[in-house]
Amino acid sequence: MKIDVCIPTKDKKTLDIIKMNILILPINKIIVSDAKGLANARNELMSKVKTDWFLFIDDDISIDKRWWDKMQPYLVDSLVADIADMEMLRLGCEPRKIGAVNGFGYPNSKILKFIRKTMMFLRGSKYQRGFTSNTLIRTEAIKGINLNTIGRLEDLELQNKIKDKGYRWEFCDAECVHLKSPSLVMKEAYNDFKRLVKENGLFKAFMQI
């Protein structure tokens, strides 16, 4: 199976690094967008996808050499994730298809990576926000979807719309590293947290950051 790789970009320097880094993947085509606004860039990229599955990867993400080996099993429809799907199988019904699966991008800091991993372990996946920095998406799951979020958090909008269509959004421990500085990663996370608190309340903001 080959996949289209979609990269929203603002930085041509890191883009060249990412293009080299992803050569370990079974790539059909690399599609790049420098459209203003992440939602606009992702809309443009999604409109150009030709493969059954595609990868969203940000221009500041470096994937681990084992990333594909960990992510690939999620592309198999028979992978059952939770009790609800097991019950559907028991009743002779088809389980929900996986619509997307994301790995996790960590700051280039051992301390911040440990904190990040600990937070994700404690809160589980029920409210976990679906990031799109390194995410495999089933193309049929985004049919008819148009993102409208201004600024960041377009990933949360995409996750909600895919789940509303009846697909699952899964999480895999495939790791990536942010090439941007840890301080910038934390600044962006803090700004996201403030916006999430305003829109969804403190509890959900903590679970989704």
Secondary structure, DSSP 8 states (H G I E B T S, - for coil): --EEEEEE-S-HHHHHHHHHHGGGS-EEEEEEE--SSHHHHHHHHHHT--SSEEEEE-TTEEE-TTHHHHHGGGGSTT---SHHHHHHHHTT-----EEEEEEEEE-S-HHHHHHHHHHHHHH-SSS-----SEEEEEGGGGTT-----SSS-HHHHHHHHHHHTT-EEEEEEEEEEESS-HHHHHHHHHHHHHHHHHHH-HHHHHHH-
